Amino acid sequence: MKKADVFEFYRRLAELDPAPQTELAYVNPFTLLVAVALSAQATDVSVNKATAALFAKVRDPQAMVDLGEEALKSHIRTIGLFNTKAKNVIALSQALIDHHGGEVPADRDALEALPGVGRKTANVVMNVAFGAETIAVDTHIFRVANRTGLAKGKTPLAVEIGLEKVTPAPFRAHAHHWLILHGRYICKARRPECWRCPVMDLCAFKPKTPPPANATEAAVAR
């Protein structure tokens, strides 16, 4: 994608949603970290349902450790891989107490050193909690970047590096959210909704997906 087209791509997404935000529910950096860790191979909706009661009473690492692994499992058992995730959340909570004074570090390397925290999770926390210009490449962003030609790559890291290289400075802070929301609601995996895409003319994907034959199908598609 040409440099001018990349700028226009982001400009249009920004015009439609000037201040995008994560769809994960959280109350502070710690609960954000937990929510993102739980969201691996799960939807934000399912995580929010599972953490509503949890975050009403557990909002810091010590409270999470005091809650304990078994009690945590009872809160998150509707989420995939809940056994492993519960173990990691308790472990990362203890690590925050032991090594960071109970605070979430504003450092990607330090975050990645926590149990169960990978680069994607660390990038989300850095961006959402601390305003860092990081791009967390999940399945949606990986698809959008490759399908549109914005930043092609065979691995999430390659796409992340490509996006960091091509994303213009004015759009770097919110690029992560614009791309993930675009992939979640318009540039869908099975059938992208090209007929209502604001950047269709800039996208390399061919052939463009035509609109459903009738209103009922359109409603189902959404």
Buried (B, 14 or more C-beta within 10 A) or exposed (E): BEEEBBBBBBBBBBEEEEEBEBBBBBEEBBBBBBBBBBBBEBEBEBBBBBBEEBBEEBBBBBBBBEBEBEBBBEBBEEBEEBEEBBBBBBBBBBBBBEEBEBEBBBBBEBBBBBBBBBBBBBBBBBBBBBEBBBBBBBEBBBBBBBBBBBBBBEEBEBBBBBBBEBBEEEBBBBBBBBBBBBBBEBBBEEEBBBBEBEBBEBBEBEEEBEEBEEEEEBEEBE
